[in-house]
Amino acid sequence: MNPNRTYKDSVFTSLFSDSEILRELYSAIGGISLPDDVPISINTLENILVKDIYNDISFLVGSKLVVLIEHQSTINPNMALRLLMYMAETYKQMIKEKNIYSGKKVSIPYPEFYVLYDGVDSYPDKATLKLSDLFEYQKELGLVEKSHPLLELEVKVLNINEGRNCEIANRCRKLSEYSIFISKVREFMDKYNDLLKAIREAVKYCQEHDILREYLEKHGYEVINMLYYEYNQELEREVIQEEAFEDGHAQGLKQGHAEGLEQVYKEKQAIARNLLAEGSTPEFVQKITGLSLDEIAGL
């Protein structure tokens, strides 16, 4: 793994950024057997869909472009719109050497979109998000509605939590083991109420039970840092992006916002202390936690 991206990658992208693992994963979620001679190449655009954490993987399967996104919290209803913007940027980069205003046809890869959901909220095994679900109702605007939208984008959402979509998990061992690993992190979090300890215990458990063992033995320290950073960023986003309540609840919302940010800050201090105790440099701790060097020196 590139050390300059360690604290930005998610465990998901780190694990699945391998062409042969992606071949197995795509075959499983697509319900097909992808021949070995079909080329797979990764072309992810960093930091397009999710701020601060790269948890999306874009790759070419032959002439087909597939975008995978891991989703930890509640499914975003605007995902189809975000993917439309992502694809516009992707196609722009792919054809930058070609003249789209000439009379010559420009070929672009056929796209497919998947969200692999592993959040804690109840969600069906499979669902579909559509761009057209976001359109304003034409009848309300006094316009004639089209029988089919002239612009559409569909995203398949698959629940990959442990015990869900078993037929997919059975066809892709890495995905199944990843789901177990995430489940164990939550299990130990409930037990210890300490995120860092929960991640460490989950890593230890999975190594002992031959779950992602080779990957965790090779990248265990990075996994702990990535997952800790990832979960804290998720919490911070939820606090910051919380929707405003009615005016009568505004003060309570403001207080909750402040308490949430304070909790995030305390957890960042905790990981900083642990990393310093294990011999990490202040500069590395700064990358992982986002704390300033002065704050780290104070610890």
C-alpha atoms as a printed R data frame, in Angstrom:
    type eleno elety resid chain resno       x       y       z
1   ATOM     1    CA   MET     A     1   0.000   0.000   0.000
2   ATOM     2    CA   ASN     A     2   1.188   3.512  -0.786
3   ATOM     3    CA   PRO     A     3   2.093   5.022   2.630
4   ATOM     4    CA   ASN     A     4   0.929   8.463   1.488
5   ATOM     5    CA   ARG     A     5  -2.646   7.130   1.228
6   ATOM     6    CA   THR     A     6  -2.742   4.927   4.326
7   ATOM     7    CA   TYR     A     7  -4.868   7.299   6.388
8   ATOM     8    CA   LYS     A     8  -7.220   8.182   3.521
9   ATOM     9    CA   ASP     A     9  -8.071   4.751   2.160
10  ATOM    10    CA   SER     A    10 -10.812   2.705   3.759
11  ATOM    11    CA   VAL     A    11 -10.222  -0.933   4.648
12  ATOM    12    CA   PHE     A    12 -12.728  -1.713   1.895
13  ATOM    13    CA   THR     A    13 -10.682  -0.094  -0.868
14  ATOM    14    CA   SER     A    14  -7.432  -1.434   0.542
15  ATOM    15    CA   LEU     A    15  -8.738  -5.000   0.526
16  ATOM    16    CA   PHE     A    16 -10.524  -4.957  -2.823
17  ATOM    17    CA   SER     A    17  -8.004  -2.930  -4.842
18  ATOM    18    CA   ASP     A    18  -6.738  -6.098  -6.472
19  ATOM    19    CA   SER     A    19  -7.806  -7.170  -9.956
20  ATOM    20    CA   GLU     A    20  -8.249 -10.870  -9.134
21  ATOM    21    CA   ILE     A    21 -10.269 -10.178  -5.993
22  ATOM    22    CA   LEU     A    22 -12.407  -7.750  -8.014
23  ATOM    23    CA   ARG     A    23 -12.933 -10.449 -10.643
24  ATOM    24    CA   GLU     A    24 -14.317 -12.781  -7.980
25  ATOM    25    CA   LEU     A    25 -16.381 -10.025  -6.358
26  ATOM    26    CA   TYR     A    26 -17.890  -8.815  -9.643
27  ATOM    27    CA   SER     A    27 -18.759 -12.375 -10.652
28  ATOM    28    CA   ALA     A    28 -20.499 -12.862  -7.292
29  ATOM    29    CA   ILE     A    29 -22.588  -9.685  -7.289
30  ATOM    30    CA   GLY     A    30 -23.402 -10.037 -10.989
31  ATOM    31    CA   GLY     A    31 -24.316 -13.724 -10.731
32  ATOM    32    CA   ILE     A    32 -21.952 -14.619 -13.573
33  ATOM    33    CA   SER     A    33 -18.693 -16.477 -14.178
34  ATOM    34    CA   LEU     A    34 -16.225 -13.952 -15.565
35  ATOM    35    CA   PRO     A    35 -13.603 -15.633 -17.797
36  ATOM    36    CA   ASP     A    36  -9.971 -15.291 -16.732
37  ATOM    37    CA   ASP     A    37  -9.042 -13.663 -20.030
38  ATOM    38    CA   VAL     A    38 -11.367 -10.676 -19.513
39  ATOM    39    CA   PRO     A    39  -9.057  -7.836 -18.386
40  ATOM    40    CA   ILE     A    40  -9.753  -5.840 -15.220
41  ATOM    41    CA   SER     A    41  -8.141  -2.471 -14.541
42  ATOM    42    CA   ILE     A    42  -8.753  -0.082 -11.649
43  ATOM    43    CA   ASN     A    43  -9.293   3.604 -12.422
44  ATOM    44    CA   THR     A    44 -10.780   5.059  -9.244
45  ATOM    45    CA   LEU     A    45 -11.060   8.838  -9.056
46  ATOM    46    CA   GLU     A    46 -10.014   9.715  -5.532
47  ATOM    47    CA   ASN     A    47 -12.172  11.768  -3.174
48  ATOM    48    CA   ILE     A    48 -15.054  12.284  -5.618
49  ATOM    49    CA   LEU     A    49 -17.969  10.600  -3.842
50  ATOM    50    CA   VAL     A    50 -17.031  10.739  -0.176
51  ATOM    51    CA   LYS     A    51 -15.218  13.573   1.524
52  ATOM    52    CA   ASP     A    52 -11.981  12.624   3.335
53  ATOM    53    CA   ILE     A    53 -12.299   8.837   2.943
54  ATOM    54    CA   TYR     A    54 -11.913   6.921  -0.293
55  ATOM    55    CA   ASN     A    55 -14.400   4.076  -0.038
56  ATOM    56    CA   ASP     A    56 -15.306   3.815  -3.710
57  ATOM    57    CA   ILE     A    57 -13.666   1.609  -6.329
58  ATOM    58    CA   SER     A    58 -14.061   2.207 -10.050
59  ATOM    59    CA   PHE     A    59 -12.742  -0.428 -12.431
60  ATOM    60    CA   LEU     A    60 -13.031  -1.579 -16.030
61  ATOM    61    CA   VAL     A    61 -14.201  -5.103 -16.827
62  ATOM    62    CA   GLY     A    62 -13.323  -5.362 -20.494
63  ATOM    63    CA   SER     A    63 -15.221  -2.398 -21.957
64  ATOM    64    CA   LYS     A    64 -17.632  -2.125 -19.001
65  ATOM    65    CA   LEU     A    65 -17.108   0.455 -16.267
66  ATOM    66    CA   VAL     A    66 -18.166  -0.664 -12.772
67  ATOM    67    CA   VAL     A    67 -18.377   1.594  -9.732
68  ATOM    68    CA   LEU     A    68 -18.508  -0.004  -6.262
69  ATOM    69    CA   ILE     A    69 -19.190   1.962  -3.104
70  ATOM    70    CA   GLU     A    70 -19.088   0.725   0.469
71  ATOM    71    CA   HIS     A    71 -21.700   2.422   2.617
72  ATOM    72    CA   GLN     A    72 -21.455   2.238   6.412
73  ATOM    73    CA   SER     A    73 -24.332   4.416   7.527
74  ATOM    74    CA   THR     A    74 -27.852   5.006   6.231
75  ATOM    75    CA   ILE     A    75 -28.063   4.767   2.437
76  ATOM    76    CA   ASN     A    76 -27.855   8.215   0.861
77  ATOM    77    CA   PRO     A    77 -31.005   8.860  -1.238
78  ATOM    78    CA   ASN     A    78 -28.957  11.165  -3.502
79  ATOM    79    CA   MET     A    79 -26.481   8.452  -4.481
80  ATOM    80    CA   ALA     A    80 -27.725   8.272  -8.087
81  ATOM    81    CA   LEU     A    81 -27.165  12.024  -8.509
82  ATOM    82    CA   ARG     A    82 -23.712  11.800  -6.948
83  ATOM    83    CA   LEU     A    83 -22.844   8.953  -9.295
84  ATOM    84    CA   LEU     A    84 -24.052  10.959 -12.280
85  ATOM    85    CA   MET     A    85 -21.583  13.685 -11.324
86  ATOM    86    CA   TYR     A    86 -18.892  11.066 -10.752
87  ATOM    87    CA   MET     A    87 -19.468   9.579 -14.195
88  ATOM    88    CA   ALA     A    88 -19.324  12.988 -15.868
89  ATOM    89    CA   GLU     A    89 -15.871  13.521 -14.367
90  ATOM    90    CA   THR     A    90 -14.794   9.956 -15.189
91  ATOM    91    CA   TYR     A    91 -15.829  10.200 -18.844
92  ATOM    92    CA   LYS     A    92 -14.212  13.639 -19.056
93  ATOM    93    CA   GLN     A    93 -10.880  12.170 -17.998
94  ATOM    94    CA   MET     A    94 -11.257   9.140 -20.262
95  ATOM    95    CA   ILE     A    95 -11.851  11.135 -23.456
96  ATOM    96    CA   LYS     A    96  -9.710  14.194 -22.718
97  ATOM    97    CA   GLU     A    97  -7.534  13.501 -25.776
98  ATOM    98    CA   LYS     A    98 -10.547  13.145 -28.088
99  ATOM    99    CA   ASN     A    99 -12.624  15.827 -29.768
100 ATOM   100    CA   ILE     A   100 -16.301  15.328 -28.871
101 ATOM   101    CA   TYR     A   101 -17.268  18.133 -31.265
102 ATOM   102    CA   SER     A   102 -15.904  16.366 -34.324
103 ATOM   103    CA   GLY     A   103 -17.999  14.195 -36.644
104 ATOM   104    CA   LYS     A   104 -16.293  11.043 -35.357
105 ATOM   105    CA   LYS     A   105 -18.120   8.855 -32.861
106 ATOM   106    CA   VAL     A   106 -16.566   8.701 -29.397
107 ATOM   107    CA   SER     A   107 -16.945   5.340 -27.616
108 ATOM   108    CA   ILE     A   108 -17.327   5.217 -23.830
109 ATOM   109    CA   PRO     A   109 -17.554   2.230 -21.458
110 ATOM   110    CA   TYR     A   110 -20.960   0.872 -20.437
111 ATOM   111    CA   PRO     A   111 -21.489   1.738 -16.731
112 ATOM   112    CA   GLU     A   112 -22.803  -0.316 -13.815
113 ATOM   113    CA   PHE     A   113 -23.267   0.955 -10.267
114 ATOM   114    CA   TYR     A   114 -23.342  -0.931  -6.966
115 ATOM   115    CA   VAL     A   115 -23.526   0.131  -3.336
116 ATOM   116    CA   LEU     A   116 -22.450  -2.541  -0.856
117 ATOM   117    CA   TYR     A   117 -24.301  -1.670   2.341
118 ATOM   118    CA   ASP     A   118 -22.886  -2.750   5.694
119 ATOM   119    CA   GLY     A   119 -24.577  -0.273   8.033
120 ATOM   120    CA   VAL     A   120 -26.458  -1.105  11.222
121 ATOM   121    CA   ASP     A   121 -29.873   0.184  10.130
122 ATOM   122    CA   SER     A   122 -32.420  -2.305   8.841
123 ATOM   123    CA   TYR     A   123 -32.189  -2.612   5.050
124 ATOM   124    CA   PRO     A   124 -33.428  -5.194   2.507
125 ATOM   125    CA   ASP     A   125 -31.045  -7.642   0.856
126 ATOM   126    CA   LYS     A   126 -31.424  -5.837  -2.476
127 ATOM   127    CA   ALA     A   127 -32.784  -2.476  -3.569
128 ATOM   128    CA   THR     A   128 -32.485  -0.019  -6.466
129 ATOM   129    CA   LEU     A   129 -31.956   3.731  -6.318
130 ATOM   130    CA   LYS     A   130 -32.939   5.752  -9.403
131 ATOM   131    CA   LEU     A   131 -32.037   9.223 -10.545
132 ATOM   132    CA   SER     A   132 -35.655   9.709 -11.656
133 ATOM   133    CA   ASP     A   133 -36.769   9.354  -8.026
134 ATOM   134    CA   LEU     A   134 -35.252  12.805  -7.467
135 ATOM   135    CA   PHE     A   135 -37.052  14.539 -10.343
136 ATOM   136    CA   GLU     A   136 -39.760  17.073  -9.591
137 ATOM   137    CA   TYR     A   137 -43.219  15.878 -10.538
138 ATOM   138    CA   GLN     A   138 -44.032  17.290 -13.950
139 ATOM   139    CA   LYS     A   139 -47.791  17.325 -13.346
140 ATOM   140    CA   GLU     A   140 -47.302  19.619 -10.368
141 ATOM   141    CA   LEU     A   141 -45.415  21.979 -12.664
142 ATOM   142    CA   GLY     A   142 -48.208  21.902 -15.232
143 ATOM   143    CA   LEU     A   143 -46.131  19.882 -17.725
144 ATOM   144    CA   VAL     A   144 -46.850  16.615 -19.489
145 ATOM   145    CA   GLU     A   145 -44.962  13.736 -17.916
146 ATOM   146    CA   LYS     A   146 -42.942  11.401 -20.120
147 ATOM   147    CA   SER     A   147 -43.694   7.677 -19.879
148 ATOM   148    CA   HIS     A   148 -39.953   7.088 -19.409
149 ATOM   149    CA   PRO     A   149 -37.454   9.632 -18.059
150 ATOM   150    CA   LEU     A   150 -35.089  10.910 -20.724
151 ATOM   151    CA   LEU     A   151 -32.217  10.799 -18.257
152 ATOM   152    CA   GLU     A   152 -31.843   7.854 -15.903
153 ATOM   153    CA   LEU     A   153 -29.221   6.219 -13.718
154 ATOM   154    CA   GLU     A   154 -29.828   3.141 -11.582
155 ATOM   155    CA   VAL     A   155 -27.805   1.987  -8.601
156 ATOM   156    CA   LYS     A   156 -28.087  -1.538  -7.232
157 ATOM   157    CA   VAL     A   157 -27.812  -1.672  -3.444
158 ATOM   158    CA   LEU     A   158 -26.731  -4.982  -1.885
159 ATOM   159    CA   ASN     A   159 -26.787  -5.626   1.859
160 ATOM   160    CA   ILE     A   160 -23.466  -7.333   2.674
161 ATOM   161    CA   ASN     A   161 -23.870  -7.572   6.430
162 ATOM   162    CA   GLU     A   162 -23.039 -11.006   7.845
163 ATOM   163    CA   GLY     A   163 -25.879 -13.425   7.103
164 ATOM   164    CA   ARG     A   164 -27.373 -11.355   4.269
165 ATOM   165    CA   ASN     A   165 -27.242 -12.147   0.522
166 ATOM   166    CA   CYS     A   166 -25.671 -15.502   1.315
167 ATOM   167    CA   GLU     A   167 -25.508 -16.550  -2.342
168 ATOM   168    CA   ILE     A   168 -23.179 -13.609  -3.031
169 ATOM   169    CA   ALA     A   169 -21.098 -14.207   0.089
170 ATOM   170    CA   ASN     A   170 -20.687 -17.887  -0.801
171 ATOM   171    CA   ARG     A   171 -19.267 -16.962  -4.211
172 ATOM   172    CA   CYS     A   172 -16.771 -14.398  -2.884
173 ATOM   173    CA   ARG     A   173 -14.817 -15.502   0.170
174 ATOM   174    CA   LYS     A   174 -13.086 -12.140   0.659
175 ATOM   175    CA   LEU     A   175 -16.439 -10.342   0.805
176 ATOM   176    CA   SER     A   176 -17.803 -12.885   3.277
177 ATOM   177    CA   GLU     A   177 -14.735 -12.572   5.497
178 ATOM   178    CA   TYR     A   178 -14.817  -8.783   5.282
179 ATOM   179    CA   SER     A   179 -18.445  -8.818   6.483
180 ATOM   180    CA   ILE     A   180 -17.503 -11.062   9.406
181 ATOM   181    CA   PHE     A   181 -14.618  -8.749  10.313
182 ATOM   182    CA   ILE     A   182 -16.868  -5.661  10.373
183 ATOM   183    CA   SER     A   183 -19.440  -7.616  12.405
184 ATOM   184    CA   LYS     A   184 -16.755  -8.536  14.942
185 ATOM   185    CA   VAL     A   185 -15.673  -4.901  15.289
186 ATOM   186    CA   ARG     A   186 -19.258  -3.993  16.222
187 ATOM   187    CA   GLU     A   187 -19.561  -6.981  18.543
188 ATOM   188    CA   PHE     A   188 -16.432  -6.002  20.475
189 ATOM   189    CA   MET     A   189 -17.489  -2.349  20.457
190 ATOM   190    CA   ASP     A   190 -20.713  -3.340  22.229
191 ATOM   191    CA   LYS     A   191 -18.647  -5.363  24.691
192 ATOM   192    CA   TYR     A   192 -15.893  -2.844  25.506
193 ATOM   193    CA   ASN     A   193 -17.365   0.520  24.425
194 ATOM   194    CA   ASP     A   194 -13.858   1.356  23.199
195 ATOM   195    CA   LEU     A   195 -13.428   1.657  19.437
196 ATOM   196    CA   LEU     A   196  -9.667   1.184  19.349
197 ATOM   197    CA   LYS     A   197  -9.810  -1.894  21.573
198 ATOM   198    CA   ALA     A   198 -12.741  -3.267  19.565
199 ATOM   199    CA   ILE     A   199 -10.790  -3.014  16.309
200 ATOM   200    CA   ARG     A   200  -7.724  -4.633  17.829
201 ATOM   201    CA   GLU     A   201  -9.772  -7.491  19.284
202 ATOM   202    CA   ALA     A   202 -11.526  -8.000  15.941
203 ATOM   203    CA   VAL     A   203  -8.160  -8.156  14.147
204 ATOM   204    CA   LYS     A   204  -6.877 -10.672  16.702
205 ATOM   205    CA   TYR     A   205 -10.042 -12.799  16.509
206 ATOM   206    CA   CYS     A   206 -10.022 -12.922  12.712
207 ATOM   207    CA   GLN     A   207  -6.345 -13.854  12.555
208 ATOM   208    CA   GLU     A   208  -6.929 -16.691  15.014
209 ATOM   209    CA   HIS     A   209  -9.961 -17.959  13.043
210 ATOM   210    CA   ASP     A   210  -8.421 -17.701   9.548
211 ATOM   211    CA   ILE     A   211 -10.599 -14.755   8.513
212 ATOM   212    CA   LEU     A   212  -8.682 -12.336   6.247
213 ATOM   213    CA   ARG     A   213  -5.674 -13.796   8.049
214 ATOM   214    CA   GLU     A   214  -3.063 -13.164   5.362
215 ATOM   215    CA   TYR     A   215  -4.281  -9.620   4.727
216 ATOM   216    CA   LEU     A   216  -4.445  -8.759   8.445
217 ATOM   217    CA   GLU     A   217  -1.022 -10.240   9.157
218 ATOM   218    CA   LYS     A   218   0.437  -8.079   6.410
219 ATOM   219    CA   HIS     A   219  -1.560  -4.880   7.012
220 ATOM   220    CA   GLY     A   220  -2.846  -5.246  10.595
221 ATOM   221    CA   TYR     A   221  -1.360  -1.994  11.899
222 ATOM   222    CA   GLU     A   222  -2.619  -0.064   8.861
223 ATOM   223    CA   VAL     A   223  -6.073  -1.666   9.188
224 ATOM   224    CA   ILE     A   224  -6.362  -0.505  12.810
225 ATOM   225    CA   ASN     A   225  -5.460   3.056  11.838
226 ATOM   226    CA   MET     A   226  -7.652   3.141   8.723
227 ATOM   227    CA   LEU     A   227 -10.721   1.713  10.452
228 ATOM   228    CA   TYR     A   228 -10.359   3.957  13.473
229 ATOM   229    CA   TYR     A   229 -10.027   7.020  11.251
230 ATOM   230    CA   GLU     A   230 -12.902   5.832   9.079
231 ATOM   231    CA   TYR     A   231 -15.339   5.311  11.966
232 ATOM   232    CA   ASN     A   232 -14.457   8.648  13.538
233 ATOM   233    CA   GLN     A   233 -14.926  10.465  10.238
234 ATOM   234    CA   GLU     A   234 -18.306   8.768   9.886
235 ATOM   235    CA   LEU     A   235 -19.343   9.981  13.343
236 ATOM   236    CA   GLU     A   236 -18.110  13.499  12.620
237 ATOM   237    CA   ARG     A   237 -20.061  13.640   9.341
238 ATOM   238    CA   GLU     A   238 -23.233  12.494  11.062
239 ATOM   239    CA   VAL     A   239 -22.865  15.241  13.649
240 ATOM   240    CA   ILE     A   240 -22.074  17.989  11.149
241 ATOM   241    CA   GLN     A   241 -24.664  16.953   8.554
242 ATOM   242    CA   GLU     A   242 -27.510  16.490  11.029
243 ATOM   243    CA   GLU     A   243 -30.678  18.098   9.674
244 ATOM   244    CA   ALA     A   244 -32.142  21.060  11.551
245 ATOM   245    CA   PHE     A   245 -35.245  20.437  13.640
246 ATOM   246    CA   GLU     A   246 -38.148  22.836  14.163
247 ATOM   247    CA   ASP     A   247 -37.258  26.212  15.655
248 ATOM   248    CA   GLY     A   248 -38.330  25.060  19.107
249 ATOM   249    CA   HIS     A   249 -35.652  22.329  19.026
250 ATOM   250    CA   ALA     A   250 -32.865  24.511  17.618
251 ATOM   251    CA   GLN     A   251 -31.105  24.993  20.968
252 ATOM   252    CA   GLY     A   252 -31.185  21.267  21.708
253 ATOM   253    CA   LEU     A   253 -29.754  20.518  18.264
254 ATOM   254    CA   LYS     A   254 -26.956  23.017  18.819
255 ATOM   255    CA   GLN     A   255 -26.088  21.432  22.161
256 ATOM   256    CA   GLY     A   256 -26.144  17.929  20.642
257 ATOM   257    CA   HIS     A   257 -23.909  19.093  17.810
258 ATOM   258    CA   ALA     A   258 -21.365  20.501  20.264
259 ATOM   259    CA   GLU     A   259 -21.421  17.342  22.409
260 ATOM   260    CA   GLY     A   260 -20.905  15.174  19.332
261 ATOM   261    CA   LEU     A   261 -17.901  17.176  18.185
262 ATOM   262    CA   GLU     A   262 -16.446  17.076  21.704
263 ATOM   263    CA   GLN     A   263 -16.763  13.278  21.733
264 ATOM   264    CA   VAL     A   264 -15.004  13.045  18.359
265 ATOM   265    CA   TYR     A   265 -12.183  15.253  19.688
266 ATOM   266    CA   LYS     A   266 -11.761  13.084  22.787
267 ATOM   267    CA   GLU     A   267 -11.565   9.955  20.661
268 ATOM   268    CA   LYS     A   268  -8.929  11.567  18.443
269 ATOM   269    CA   GLN     A   269  -6.910  12.361  21.570
270 ATOM   270    CA   ALA     A   270  -7.232   8.738  22.684
271 ATOM   271    CA   ILE     A   271  -5.905   7.333  19.407
272 ATOM   272    CA   ALA     A   272  -3.095   9.909  19.475
273 ATOM   273    CA   ARG     A   273  -1.993   8.774  22.931
274 ATOM   274    CA   ASN     A   274  -2.050   5.119  21.869
275 ATOM   275    CA   LEU     A   275  -0.061   5.796  18.709
276 ATOM   276    CA   LEU     A   276   2.525   7.843  20.608
277 ATOM   277    CA   ALA     A   277   2.823   5.080  23.204
278 ATOM   278    CA   GLU     A   278   3.565   2.622  20.391
279 ATOM   279    CA   GLY     A   279   6.364   4.805  19.048
280 ATOM   280    CA   SER     A   280   4.615   6.636  16.186
281 ATOM   281    CA   THR     A   281   6.046  10.003  15.148
282 ATOM   282    CA   PRO     A   282   4.035  13.186  15.851
283 ATOM   283    CA   GLU     A   283   3.768  13.752  12.083
284 ATOM   284    CA   PHE     A   284   2.200  10.310  11.541
285 ATOM   285    CA   VAL     A   285  -0.183  10.860  14.475
286 ATOM   286    CA   GLN     A   286  -1.195  14.179  12.902
287 ATOM   287    CA   LYS     A   287  -2.068  12.415   9.621
288 ATOM   288    CA   ILE     A   288  -4.152   9.803  11.407
289 ATOM   289    CA   THR     A   289  -6.045  12.075  13.810
290 ATOM   290    CA   GLY     A   290  -6.027  15.519  12.204
291 ATOM   291    CA   LEU     A   291  -4.829  17.062  15.485
292 ATOM   292    CA   SER     A   292  -2.252  19.848  15.288
293 ATOM   293    CA   LEU     A   293   1.372  19.198  16.243
294 ATOM   294    CA   ASP     A   294   0.954  21.534  19.234
295 ATOM   295    CA   GLU     A   295  -2.034  19.499  20.474
296 ATOM   296    CA   ILE     A   296  -0.052  16.283  20.017
297 ATOM   297    CA   ALA     A   297   2.931  17.743  21.870
298 ATOM   298    CA   GLY     A   298   0.586  18.580  24.738
299 ATOM   299    CA   LEU     A   299  -0.333  14.904  25.053
